[in-house]
Amino acid sequence: MSDMTFRLLERHQRLDARLRLLQGLRWPDPSELARLKKLKLAIKDRLTRLTARPLRPGS
């Protein structure tokens, strides 16, 4: 696993934890929830692109 992949996975997990915390609140901030969900999805998409790339010969 590359360093970039590892950092993105860590960030994705931290966002997931923050989202669960906010969703557990009685009145979560809808704009903050939307922002975090959008960021989490962008990181997930980037991870998917990184892991779906074919390996270069000699790598």
Sequence and secondary structure as in RCSB ss.txt:
>XXXX:A:sequence
MSDMTFRLLERHQRLDARLRLLQGLRWPDPSELARLKKLKLAIKDRLTRLTARPLRPGS
>XXXX:A:secstr
  HHHHHHHHHHHHHHHHHHHHHTSSS  HHHHHHHHHHHHHHHHHHHHHHHS   TT 
